[in-house]
Amino acid sequence: MFSFNGQGGAIGGTVFSNPFLLSETVSTTLAGDVNLGVQTGNFHAETAGLATGSYKLSLRQNSLADGFQRVETVRVPEPAMLPLVGVVAVLGVAARLRHRRG
Amino acid sequence: MNTNTRLSRIGAAASLVAAITASGAVRADVIAQSVLSIGNFTLKIGNGNGTLGDTITSGGPISIIGLTTTADRAADLAGTGNMSVGSAGITCFGACGSFNADPYAQVTGTPTATYVGGAPEVTGDAISGSMTARTGGTVSPDPGGDGTASSNVNLNADFELRVGTAGTRLEVAFGATSILRAYLDGPGTATAANSWNMTLRNASNNA
């Protein structure tokens, strides 16, 4: 049997050129861009000497893409309202000081 | 100030802080793309020295008796549609303008459209070196929203060969282009994968 999968080696033969991995997976569950870009190159391999007879040469190729996303609702302070917190706090302190002096 | 008064004031302050907070949404964008393009695929008679060998001819040391190709493609855009087709061609759901124009082109930038597509294609012949085999899939489920999408594309090519001269080597040469990208900017997952393999077995004993 001869087997070549573009991963750098071959069973029952010789690989002359294998510039990148033909079988590869990229995946992320965190924000980011896992991007291998465009990889190009020439591949070259050959079998060992074969006995006479009939053979079947099978090529199998697959591309898979899968994505899932969800919008997450979180409670965050409204920036426009934050100064109001400060105003309320200052008024509270002033009222407390007036109460103590009175 | 007694304890009850103090507690009521703390409670009022907490209520105020709670009242001035609001709900916010974390955006979610996903792109996953996988493309594998095999071009100029050629079978030759190997010479063992790493240079291209002789062309295969009928009745020579190696003959190509037949070629069978099959393909299937499945695309699923949750909430919009899904399809599984047992042949070559393009399957796409959503805003498919760019995918239909070239399903094997690299997708750059951030997602702007909702779609999922898958496309297998095989053309040419392996003796002249014009054989091309391409698989590609891209998913972009609902930029800024919720969604799932998947694309799964398969391509098979089976050659029947006859070796007439013992000790002959079969040589394979081709160019390949691979694109893999998994982009995510919020809660979710993104996966892109390519796979390729080639096996040669004796038809009589499967060895």
HADDOCK unambig.tbl for C-alpha pairs under 7 A between the chains (distance, minus, plus):
assign (segid A and resid 1 and name CA) (segid B and resid 200 and name CA) 5.68 0.50 0.50
assign (segid A and resid 1 and name CA) (segid B and resid 201 and name CA) 5.04 0.50 0.50
assign (segid A and resid 1 and name CA) (segid B and resid 207 and name CA) 5.18 0.50 0.50
assign (segid A and resid 2 and name CA) (segid B and resid 199 and name CA) 5.53 0.50 0.50
assign (segid A and resid 2 and name CA) (segid B and resid 200 and name CA) 4.98 0.50 0.50
assign (segid A and resid 2 and name CA) (segid B and resid 201 and name CA) 6.83 0.50 0.50
assign (segid A and resid 3 and name CA) (segid B and resid 198 and name CA) 5.70 0.50 0.50
assign (segid A and resid 3 and name CA) (segid B and resid 199 and name CA) 4.39 0.50 0.50
assign (segid A and resid 3 and name CA) (segid B and resid 200 and name CA) 6.47 0.50 0.50
assign (segid A and resid 4 and name CA) (segid B and resid 197 and name CA) 5.95 0.50 0.50
assign (segid A and resid 4 and name CA) (segid B and resid 198 and name CA) 5.27 0.50 0.50
assign (segid A and resid 4 and name CA) (segid B and resid 199 and name CA) 6.50 0.50 0.50
assign (segid A and resid 5 and name CA) (segid B and resid 196 and name CA) 5.81 0.50 0.50
assign (segid A and resid 5 and name CA) (segid B and resid 197 and name CA) 4.00 0.50 0.50
assign (segid A and resid 5 and name CA) (segid B and resid 198 and name CA) 5.93 0.50 0.50
assign (segid A and resid 6 and name CA) (segid B and resid 197 and name CA) 6.94 0.50 0.50
assign (segid A and resid 16 and name CA) (segid B and resid 50 and name CA) 5.86 0.50 0.50
assign (segid A and resid 22 and name CA) (segid B and resid 194 and name CA) 6.78 0.50 0.50
assign (segid A and resid 22 and name CA) (segid B and resid 195 and name CA) 6.08 0.50 0.50
assign (segid A and resid 22 and name CA) (segid B and resid 196 and name CA) 5.97 0.50 0.50
assign (segid A and resid 23 and name CA) (segid B and resid 194 and name CA) 5.14 0.50 0.50
assign (segid A and resid 23 and name CA) (segid B and resid 195 and name CA) 3.92 0.50 0.50
assign (segid A and resid 23 and name CA) (segid B and resid 196 and name CA) 5.72 0.50 0.50
assign (segid A and resid 24 and name CA) (segid B and resid 193 and name CA) 5.67 0.50 0.50
assign (segid A and resid 24 and name CA) (segid B and resid 194 and name CA) 5.50 0.50 0.50
assign (segid A and resid 24 and name CA) (segid B and resid 195 and name CA) 6.45 0.50 0.50
assign (segid A and resid 25 and name CA) (segid B and resid 192 and name CA) 5.74 0.50 0.50
assign (segid A and resid 25 and name CA) (segid B and resid 193 and name CA) 4.12 0.50 0.50
assign (segid A and resid 25 and name CA) (segid B and resid 194 and name CA) 6.48 0.50 0.50
assign (segid A and resid 26 and name CA) (segid B and resid 180 and name CA) 6.74 0.50 0.50
assign (segid A and resid 26 and name CA) (segid B and resid 181 and name CA) 6.68 0.50 0.50
assign (segid A and resid 26 and name CA) (segid B and resid 182 and name CA) 6.21 0.50 0.50
assign (segid A and resid 26 and name CA) (segid B and resid 191 and name CA) 5.78 0.50 0.50
assign (segid A and resid 26 and name CA) (segid B and resid 192 and name CA) 5.37 0.50 0.50
assign (segid A and resid 26 and name CA) (segid B and resid 193 and name CA) 6.30 0.50 0.50
assign (segid A and resid 27 and name CA) (segid B and resid 182 and name CA) 5.73 0.50 0.50
assign (segid A and resid 27 and name CA) (segid B and resid 190 and name CA) 5.51 0.50 0.50
assign (segid A and resid 27 and name CA) (segid B and resid 191 and name CA) 4.18 0.50 0.50
assign (segid A and resid 27 and name CA) (segid B and resid 192 and name CA) 6.33 0.50 0.50
assign (segid A and resid 28 and name CA) (segid B and resid 182 and name CA) 6.49 0.50 0.50
assign (segid A and resid 28 and name CA) (segid B and resid 189 and name CA) 5.79 0.50 0.50
assign (segid A and resid 28 and name CA) (segid B and resid 190 and name CA) 5.43 0.50 0.50
assign (segid A and resid 28 and name CA) (segid B and resid 191 and name CA) 6.58 0.50 0.50
assign (segid A and resid 29 and name CA) (segid B and resid 188 and name CA) 5.95 0.50 0.50
assign (segid A and resid 29 and name CA) (segid B and resid 189 and name CA) 4.49 0.50 0.50
assign (segid A and resid 29 and name CA) (segid B and resid 190 and name CA) 6.60 0.50 0.50
assign (segid A and resid 30 and name CA) (segid B and resid 184 and name CA) 6.77 0.50 0.50
assign (segid A and resid 31 and name CA) (segid B and resid 184 and name CA) 4.87 0.50 0.50
assign (segid A and resid 31 and name CA) (segid B and resid 185 and name CA) 4.27 0.50 0.50
assign (segid A and resid 31 and name CA) (segid B and resid 186 and name CA) 5.61 0.50 0.50
assign (segid A and resid 32 and name CA) (segid B and resid 183 and name CA) 5.88 0.50 0.50
assign (segid A and resid 32 and name CA) (segid B and resid 184 and name CA) 5.43 0.50 0.50
assign (segid A and resid 32 and name CA) (segid B and resid 185 and name CA) 6.00 0.50 0.50
assign (segid A and resid 33 and name CA) (segid B and resid 182 and name CA) 5.99 0.50 0.50
assign (segid A and resid 33 and name CA) (segid B and resid 183 and name CA) 4.33 0.50 0.50
assign (segid A and resid 33 and name CA) (segid B and resid 184 and name CA) 6.39 0.50 0.50
assign (segid A and resid 34 and name CA) (segid B and resid 181 and name CA) 5.65 0.50 0.50
assign (segid A and resid 34 and name CA) (segid B and resid 182 and name CA) 5.08 0.50 0.50
assign (segid A and resid 34 and name CA) (segid B and resid 183 and name CA) 6.09 0.50 0.50
assign (segid A and resid 35 and name CA) (segid B and resid 180 and name CA) 6.13 0.50 0.50
assign (segid A and resid 35 and name CA) (segid B and resid 181 and name CA) 4.31 0.50 0.50
assign (segid A and resid 35 and name CA) (segid B and resid 182 and name CA) 6.29 0.50 0.50
assign (segid A and resid 36 and name CA) (segid B and resid 179 and name CA) 6.66 0.50 0.50
assign (segid A and resid 36 and name CA) (segid B and resid 180 and name CA) 5.53 0.50 0.50
assign (segid A and resid 36 and name CA) (segid B and resid 181 and name CA) 6.23 0.50 0.50
assign (segid A and resid 37 and name CA) (segid B and resid 179 and name CA) 5.73 0.50 0.50
assign (segid A and resid 37 and name CA) (segid B and resid 180 and name CA) 6.49 0.50 0.50
assign (segid A and resid 38 and name CA) (segid B and resid 177 and name CA) 6.70 0.50 0.50
assign (segid A and resid 38 and name CA) (segid B and resid 178 and name CA) 5.77 0.50 0.50
assign (segid A and resid 38 and name CA) (segid B and resid 179 and name CA) 4.91 0.50 0.50
assign (segid A and resid 39 and name CA) (segid B and resid 177 and name CA) 5.48 0.50 0.50
assign (segid A and resid 39 and name CA) (segid B and resid 178 and name CA) 5.09 0.50 0.50
assign (segid A and resid 39 and name CA) (segid B and resid 179 and name CA) 6.49 0.50 0.50
assign (segid A and resid 40 and name CA) (segid B and resid 176 and name CA) 5.58 0.50 0.50
assign (segid A and resid 40 and name CA) (segid B and resid 177 and name CA) 4.39 0.50 0.50
assign (segid A and resid 40 and name CA) (segid B and resid 178 and name CA) 6.50 0.50 0.50
assign (segid A and resid 41 and name CA) (segid B and resid 175 and name CA) 5.66 0.50 0.50
assign (segid A and resid 41 and name CA) (segid B and resid 176 and name CA) 5.61 0.50 0.50
assign (segid A and resid 41 and name CA) (segid B and resid 177 and name CA) 6.82 0.50 0.50
assign (segid A and resid 42 and name CA) (segid B and resid 174 and name CA) 5.74 0.50 0.50
assign (segid A and resid 42 and name CA) (segid B and resid 175 and name CA) 4.24 0.50 0.50
assign (segid A and resid 42 and name CA) (segid B and resid 176 and name CA) 6.22 0.50 0.50
assign (segid A and resid 43 and name CA) (segid B and resid 173 and name CA) 5.59 0.50 0.50
assign (segid A and resid 43 and name CA) (segid B and resid 174 and name CA) 5.37 0.50 0.50
assign (segid A and resid 43 and name CA) (segid B and resid 175 and name CA) 5.99 0.50 0.50
assign (segid A and resid 44 and name CA) (segid B and resid 172 and name CA) 5.85 0.50 0.50
assign (segid A and resid 44 and name CA) (segid B and resid 173 and name CA) 4.40 0.50 0.50
assign (segid A and resid 44 and name CA) (segid B and resid 174 and name CA) 6.67 0.50 0.50
assign (segid A and resid 45 and name CA) (segid B and resid 171 and name CA) 5.92 0.50 0.50
assign (segid A and resid 45 and name CA) (segid B and resid 172 and name CA) 5.49 0.50 0.50
assign (segid A and resid 45 and name CA) (segid B and resid 173 and name CA) 6.56 0.50 0.50
assign (segid A and resid 46 and name CA) (segid B and resid 46 and name CA) 6.18 0.50 0.50
assign (segid A and resid 46 and name CA) (segid B and resid 169 and name CA) 6.51 0.50 0.50
assign (segid A and resid 46 and name CA) (segid B and resid 170 and name CA) 5.51 0.50 0.50
assign (segid A and resid 46 and name CA) (segid B and resid 171 and name CA) 4.07 0.50 0.50
assign (segid A and resid 46 and name CA) (segid B and resid 172 and name CA) 5.94 0.50 0.50
assign (segid A and resid 47 and name CA) (segid B and resid 169 and name CA) 5.33 0.50 0.50
assign (segid A and resid 47 and name CA) (segid B and resid 170 and name CA) 5.39 0.50 0.50
assign (segid A and resid 47 and name CA) (segid B and resid 171 and name CA) 6.46 0.50 0.50
assign (segid A and resid 48 and name CA) (segid B and resid 169 and name CA) 5.66 0.50 0.50
assign (segid A and resid 49 and name CA) (segid B and resid 167 and name CA) 4.00 0.50 0.50
assign (segid A and resid 49 and name CA) (segid B and resid 168 and name CA) 4.98 0.50 0.50
assign (segid A and resid 49 and name CA) (segid B and resid 169 and name CA) 4.71 0.50 0.50
assign (segid A and resid 50 and name CA) (segid B and resid 166 and name CA) 5.93 0.50 0.50
assign (segid A and resid 50 and name CA) (segid B and resid 167 and name CA) 4.83 0.50 0.50
assign (segid A and resid 50 and name CA) (segid B and resid 168 and name CA) 5.44 0.50 0.50
assign (segid A and resid 50 and name CA) (segid B and resid 169 and name CA) 6.00 0.50 0.50
assign (segid A and resid 51 and name CA) (segid B and resid 166 and name CA) 4.73 0.50 0.50
assign (segid A and resid 51 and name CA) (segid B and resid 167 and name CA) 5.94 0.50 0.50
assign (segid A and resid 52 and name CA) (segid B and resid 163 and name CA) 4.79 0.50 0.50
assign (segid A and resid 52 and name CA) (segid B and resid 164 and name CA) 5.29 0.50 0.50
assign (segid A and resid 52 and name CA) (segid B and resid 165 and name CA) 5.85 0.50 0.50
assign (segid A and resid 52 and name CA) (segid B and resid 166 and name CA) 4.96 0.50 0.50
assign (segid A and resid 53 and name CA) (segid B and resid 162 and name CA) 5.67 0.50 0.50
assign (segid A and resid 53 and name CA) (segid B and resid 163 and name CA) 5.28 0.50 0.50
assign (segid A and resid 53 and name CA) (segid B and resid 164 and name CA) 6.74 0.50 0.50
assign (segid A and resid 54 and name CA) (segid B and resid 161 and name CA) 5.71 0.50 0.50
assign (segid A and resid 54 and name CA) (segid B and resid 162 and name CA) 4.46 0.50 0.50
assign (segid A and resid 54 and name CA) (segid B and resid 163 and name CA) 6.34 0.50 0.50
assign (segid A and resid 54 and name CA) (segid B and resid 202 and name CA) 6.07 0.50 0.50
assign (segid A and resid 54 and name CA) (segid B and resid 203 and name CA) 5.40 0.50 0.50
assign (segid A and resid 55 and name CA) (segid B and resid 160 and name CA) 5.92 0.50 0.50
assign (segid A and resid 55 and name CA) (segid B and resid 161 and name CA) 5.01 0.50 0.50
assign (segid A and resid 55 and name CA) (segid B and resid 162 and name CA) 6.07 0.50 0.50
assign (segid A and resid 55 and name CA) (segid B and resid 200 and name CA) 6.66 0.50 0.50
assign (segid A and resid 55 and name CA) (segid B and resid 201 and name CA) 5.52 0.50 0.50
assign (segid A and resid 55 and name CA) (segid B and resid 202 and name CA) 4.41 0.50 0.50
assign (segid A and resid 55 and name CA) (segid B and resid 203 and name CA) 4.69 0.50 0.50
assign (segid A and resid 56 and name CA) (segid B and resid 158 and name CA) 6.69 0.50 0.50
assign (segid A and resid 56 and name CA) (segid B and resid 159 and name CA) 5.67 0.50 0.50
assign (segid A and resid 56 and name CA) (segid B and resid 160 and name CA) 4.86 0.50 0.50
assign (segid A and resid 56 and name CA) (segid B and resid 161 and name CA) 6.13 0.50 0.50
assign (segid A and resid 56 and name CA) (segid B and resid 200 and name CA) 5.67 0.50 0.50
assign (segid A and resid 56 and name CA) (segid B and resid 201 and name CA) 5.43 0.50 0.50
assign (segid A and resid 56 and name CA) (segid B and resid 202 and name CA) 6.45 0.50 0.50
assign (segid A and resid 56 and name CA) (segid B and resid 203 and name CA) 5.86 0.50 0.50
assign (segid A and resid 57 and name CA) (segid B and resid 158 and name CA) 5.58 0.50 0.50
assign (segid A and resid 57 and name CA) (segid B and resid 159 and name CA) 4.92 0.50 0.50
assign (segid A and resid 57 and name CA) (segid B and resid 160 and name CA) 6.46 0.50 0.50
assign (segid A and resid 57 and name CA) (segid B and resid 199 and name CA) 5.73 0.50 0.50
assign (segid A and resid 57 and name CA) (segid B and resid 200 and name CA) 4.40 0.50 0.50
assign (segid A and resid 57 and name CA) (segid B and resid 201 and name CA) 6.61 0.50 0.50
assign (segid A and resid 58 and name CA) (segid B and resid 157 and name CA) 5.86 0.50 0.50
assign (segid A and resid 58 and name CA) (segid B and resid 158 and name CA) 4.49 0.50 0.50
assign (segid A and resid 58 and name CA) (segid B and resid 159 and name CA) 6.43 0.50 0.50
assign (segid A and resid 58 and name CA) (segid B and resid 198 and name CA) 5.53 0.50 0.50
assign (segid A and resid 58 and name CA) (segid B and resid 199 and name CA) 5.33 0.50 0.50
assign (segid A and resid 58 and name CA) (segid B and resid 200 and name CA) 6.43 0.50 0.50
assign (segid A and resid 59 and name CA) (segid B and resid 156 and name CA) 5.62 0.50 0.50
assign (segid A and resid 59 and name CA) (segid B and resid 157 and name CA) 5.06 0.50 0.50
assign (segid A and resid 59 and name CA) (segid B and resid 158 and name CA) 6.30 0.50 0.50
assign (segid A and resid 59 and name CA) (segid B and resid 197 and name CA) 5.88 0.50 0.50
assign (segid A and resid 59 and name CA) (segid B and resid 198 and name CA) 4.54 0.50 0.50
assign (segid A and resid 59 and name CA) (segid B and resid 199 and name CA) 6.81 0.50 0.50
assign (segid A and resid 60 and name CA) (segid B and resid 155 and name CA) 6.05 0.50 0.50
assign (segid A and resid 60 and name CA) (segid B and resid 156 and name CA) 4.83 0.50 0.50
assign (segid A and resid 60 and name CA) (segid B and resid 157 and name CA) 6.78 0.50 0.50
assign (segid A and resid 60 and name CA) (segid B and resid 196 and name CA) 5.58 0.50 0.50
assign (segid A and resid 60 and name CA) (segid B and resid 197 and name CA) 5.40 0.50 0.50
assign (segid A and resid 60 and name CA) (segid B and resid 198 and name CA) 6.44 0.50 0.50
assign (segid A and resid 61 and name CA) (segid B and resid 154 and name CA) 5.77 0.50 0.50
assign (segid A and resid 61 and name CA) (segid B and resid 155 and name CA) 5.13 0.50 0.50
assign (segid A and resid 61 and name CA) (segid B and resid 156 and name CA) 6.42 0.50 0.50
assign (segid A and resid 61 and name CA) (segid B and resid 195 and name CA) 5.68 0.50 0.50
assign (segid A and resid 61 and name CA) (segid B and resid 196 and name CA) 4.47 0.50 0.50
assign (segid A and resid 61 and name CA) (segid B and resid 197 and name CA) 6.75 0.50 0.50
assign (segid A and resid 62 and name CA) (segid B and resid 135 and name CA) 6.51 0.50 0.50
assign (segid A and resid 62 and name CA) (segid B and resid 153 and name CA) 5.54 0.50 0.50
assign (segid A and resid 62 and name CA) (segid B and resid 154 and name CA) 4.52 0.50 0.50
assign (segid A and resid 62 and name CA) (segid B and resid 155 and name CA) 6.37 0.50 0.50
assign (segid A and resid 62 and name CA) (segid B and resid 194 and name CA) 5.67 0.50 0.50
assign (segid A and resid 62 and name CA) (segid B and resid 195 and name CA) 5.18 0.50 0.50
assign (segid A and resid 62 and name CA) (segid B and resid 196 and name CA) 6.55 0.50 0.50
assign (segid A and resid 63 and name CA) (segid B and resid 34 and name CA) 5.57 0.50 0.50
assign (segid A and resid 63 and name CA) (segid B and resid 35 and name CA) 6.19 0.50 0.50
assign (segid A and resid 63 and name CA) (segid B and resid 36 and name CA) 6.78 0.50 0.50
assign (segid A and resid 63 and name CA) (segid B and resid 135 and name CA) 5.75 0.50 0.50
assign (segid A and resid 63 and name CA) (segid B and resid 136 and name CA) 5.74 0.50 0.50
assign (segid A and resid 63 and name CA) (segid B and resid 137 and name CA) 6.34 0.50 0.50
assign (segid A and resid 63 and name CA) (segid B and resid 152 and name CA) 6.08 0.50 0.50
assign (segid A and resid 63 and name CA) (segid B and resid 153 and name CA) 5.27 0.50 0.50
assign (segid A and resid 63 and name CA) (segid B and resid 154 and name CA) 6.75 0.50 0.50
assign (segid A and resid 63 and name CA) (segid B and resid 193 and name CA) 5.80 0.50 0.50
assign (segid A and resid 63 and name CA) (segid B and resid 194 and name CA) 4.57 0.50 0.50
assign (segid A and resid 63 and name CA) (segid B and resid 195 and name CA) 6.62 0.50 0.50
assign (segid A and resid 64 and name CA) (segid B and resid 34 and name CA) 6.13 0.50 0.50
assign (segid A and resid 64 and name CA) (segid B and resid 137 and name CA) 6.30 0.50 0.50
assign (segid A and resid 64 and name CA) (segid B and resid 151 and name CA) 5.68 0.50 0.50
assign (segid A and resid 64 and name CA) (segid B and resid 152 and name CA) 4.62 0.50 0.50
assign (segid A and resid 64 and name CA) (segid B and resid 153 and name CA) 6.36 0.50 0.50
assign (segid A and resid 64 and name CA) (segid B and resid 192 and name CA) 5.66 0.50 0.50
assign (segid A and resid 64 and name CA) (segid B and resid 193 and name CA) 5.12 0.50 0.50
assign (segid A and resid 64 and name CA) (segid B and resid 194 and name CA) 6.43 0.50 0.50
assign (segid A and resid 65 and name CA) (segid B and resid 32 and name CA) 5.36 0.50 0.50
assign (segid A and resid 65 and name CA) (segid B and resid 33 and name CA) 5.61 0.50 0.50
assign (segid A and resid 65 and name CA) (segid B and resid 34 and name CA) 6.00 0.50 0.50
assign (segid A and resid 65 and name CA) (segid B and resid 137 and name CA) 5.83 0.50 0.50
assign (segid A and resid 65 and name CA) (segid B and resid 138 and name CA) 5.95 0.50 0.50
assign (segid A and resid 65 and name CA) (segid B and resid 139 and name CA) 6.29 0.50 0.50
assign (segid A and resid 65 and name CA) (segid B and resid 150 and name CA) 5.64 0.50 0.50
assign (segid A and resid 65 and name CA) (segid B and resid 151 and name CA) 5.12 0.50 0.50
assign (segid A and resid 65 and name CA) (segid B and resid 152 and name CA) 6.62 0.50 0.50
assign (segid A and resid 65 and name CA) (segid B and resid 191 and name CA) 5.81 0.50 0.50
assign (segid A and resid 65 and name CA) (segid B and resid 192 and name CA) 4.50 0.50 0.50
assign (segid A and resid 65 and name CA) (segid B and resid 193 and name CA) 6.55 0.50 0.50
assign (segid A and resid 66 and name CA) (segid B and resid 32 and name CA) 6.10 0.50 0.50
assign (segid A and resid 66 and name CA) (segid B and resid 139 and name CA) 6.44 0.50 0.50
assign (segid A and resid 66 and name CA) (segid B and resid 149 and name CA) 5.89 0.50 0.50
assign (segid A and resid 66 and name CA) (segid B and resid 150 and name CA) 4.26 0.50 0.50
assign (segid A and resid 66 and name CA) (segid B and resid 151 and name CA) 6.33 0.50 0.50
assign (segid A and resid 66 and name CA) (segid B and resid 190 and name CA) 5.88 0.50 0.50
assign (segid A and resid 66 and name CA) (segid B and resid 191 and name CA) 5.19 0.50 0.50
assign (segid A and resid 66 and name CA) (segid B and resid 192 and name CA) 6.45 0.50 0.50
assign (segid A and resid 67 and name CA) (segid B and resid 30 and name CA) 6.21 0.50 0.50
assign (segid A and resid 67 and name CA) (segid B and resid 31 and name CA) 6.78 0.50 0.50
assign (segid A and resid 67 and name CA) (segid B and resid 32 and name CA) 6.19 0.50 0.50
assign (segid A and resid 67 and name CA) (segid B and resid 139 and name CA) 6.39 0.50 0.50
assign (segid A and resid 67 and name CA) (segid B and resid 141 and name CA) 7.00 0.50 0.50
assign (segid A and resid 67 and name CA) (segid B and resid 148 and name CA) 5.62 0.50 0.50
assign (segid A and resid 67 and name CA) (segid B and resid 149 and name CA) 5.38 0.50 0.50
assign (segid A and resid 67 and name CA) (segid B and resid 150 and name CA) 6.31 0.50 0.50
assign (segid A and resid 67 and name CA) (segid B and resid 189 and name CA) 5.73 0.50 0.50
assign (segid A and resid 67 and name CA) (segid B and resid 190 and name CA) 4.53 0.50 0.50
assign (segid A and resid 67 and name CA) (segid B and resid 191 and name CA) 6.42 0.50 0.50
assign (segid A and resid 68 and name CA) (segid B and resid 147 and name CA) 5.84 0.50 0.50
assign (segid A and resid 68 and name CA) (segid B and resid 148 and name CA) 4.31 0.50 0.50
assign (segid A and resid 68 and name CA) (segid B and resid 149 and name CA) 6.57 0.50 0.50
assign (segid A and resid 68 and name CA) (segid B and resid 188 and name CA) 5.14 0.50 0.50
assign (segid A and resid 68 and name CA) (segid B and resid 189 and name CA) 5.20 0.50 0.50
assign (segid A and resid 68 and name CA) (segid B and resid 190 and name CA) 6.51 0.50 0.50
assign (segid A and resid 69 and name CA) (segid B and resid 28 and name CA) 5.73 0.50 0.50
assign (segid A and resid 69 and name CA) (segid B and resid 29 and name CA) 6.64 0.50 0.50
assign (segid A and resid 69 and name CA) (segid B and resid 30 and name CA) 6.52 0.50 0.50
assign (segid A and resid 69 and name CA) (segid B and resid 146 and name CA) 5.38 0.50 0.50
assign (segid A and resid 69 and name CA) (segid B and resid 147 and name CA) 5.43 0.50 0.50
assign (segid A and resid 69 and name CA) (segid B and resid 148 and name CA) 6.41 0.50 0.50
assign (segid A and resid 69 and name CA) (segid B and resid 187 and name CA) 5.88 0.50 0.50
assign (segid A and resid 69 and name CA) (segid B and resid 188 and name CA) 4.15 0.50 0.50
assign (segid A and resid 69 and name CA) (segid B and resid 189 and name CA) 6.54 0.50 0.50
assign (segid A and resid 70 and name CA) (segid B and resid 28 and name CA) 5.87 0.50 0.50
assign (segid A and resid 70 and name CA) (segid B and resid 145 and name CA) 6.28 0.50 0.50
assign (segid A and resid 70 and name CA) (segid B and resid 146 and name CA) 4.23 0.50 0.50
assign (segid A and resid 70 and name CA) (segid B and resid 147 and name CA) 6.46 0.50 0.50
assign (segid A and resid 70 and name CA) (segid B and resid 187 and name CA) 5.80 0.50 0.50
assign (segid A and resid 70 and name CA) (segid B and resid 188 and name CA) 6.11 0.50 0.50
assign (segid A and resid 71 and name CA) (segid B and resid 25 and name CA) 6.38 0.50 0.50
assign (segid A and resid 71 and name CA) (segid B and resid 26 and name CA) 5.65 0.50 0.50
assign (segid A and resid 71 and name CA) (segid B and resid 27 and name CA) 5.51 0.50 0.50
assign (segid A and resid 71 and name CA) (segid B and resid 28 and name CA) 5.56 0.50 0.50
assign (segid A and resid 71 and name CA) (segid B and resid 145 and name CA) 5.68 0.50 0.50
assign (segid A and resid 71 and name CA) (segid B and resid 146 and name CA) 5.71 0.50 0.50
assign (segid A and resid 71 and name CA) (segid B and resid 187 and name CA) 6.98 0.50 0.50
assign (segid A and resid 72 and name CA) (segid B and resid 25 and name CA) 5.69 0.50 0.50
assign (segid A and resid 72 and name CA) (segid B and resid 26 and name CA) 5.19 0.50 0.50
assign (segid A and resid 73 and name CA) (segid B and resid 23 and name CA) 6.49 0.50 0.50
assign (segid A and resid 73 and name CA) (segid B and resid 24 and name CA) 5.66 0.50 0.50
assign (segid A and resid 73 and name CA) (segid B and resid 25 and name CA) 4.55 0.50 0.50
assign (segid A and resid 73 and name CA) (segid B and resid 26 and name CA) 6.34 0.50 0.50
assign (segid A and resid 74 and name CA) (segid B and resid 23 and name CA) 5.75 0.50 0.50
assign (segid A and resid 74 and name CA) (segid B and resid 24 and name CA) 5.30 0.50 0.50
assign (segid A and resid 74 and name CA) (segid B and resid 25 and name CA) 6.14 0.50 0.50
assign (segid A and resid 75 and name CA) (segid B and resid 21 and name CA) 6.66 0.50 0.50
assign (segid A and resid 75 and name CA) (segid B and resid 22 and name CA) 5.63 0.50 0.50
assign (segid A and resid 75 and name CA) (segid B and resid 23 and name CA) 4.54 0.50 0.50
assign (segid A and resid 75 and name CA) (segid B and resid 24 and name CA) 5.86 0.50 0.50
assign (segid A and resid 76 and name CA) (segid B and resid 21 and name CA) 5.86 0.50 0.50
assign (segid A and resid 76 and name CA) (segid B and resid 22 and name CA) 5.81 0.50 0.50
assign (segid A and resid 76 and name CA) (segid B and resid 23 and name CA) 6.15 0.50 0.50
assign (segid A and resid 76 and name CA) (segid B and resid 24 and name CA) 6.11 0.50 0.50
assign (segid A and resid 77 and name CA) (segid B and resid 20 and name CA) 6.77 0.50 0.50
assign (segid A and resid 77 and name CA) (segid B and resid 21 and name CA) 4.34 0.50 0.50
assign (segid A and resid 77 and name CA) (segid B and resid 22 and name CA) 6.11 0.50 0.50
assign (segid A and resid 78 and name CA) (segid B and resid 20 and name CA) 6.62 0.50 0.50
assign (segid A and resid 78 and name CA) (segid B and resid 21 and name CA) 5.54 0.50 0.50
assign (segid A and resid 78 and name CA) (segid B and resid 22 and name CA) 6.12 0.50 0.50
assign (segid A and resid 81 and name CA) (segid B and resid 20 and name CA) 6.26 0.50 0.50
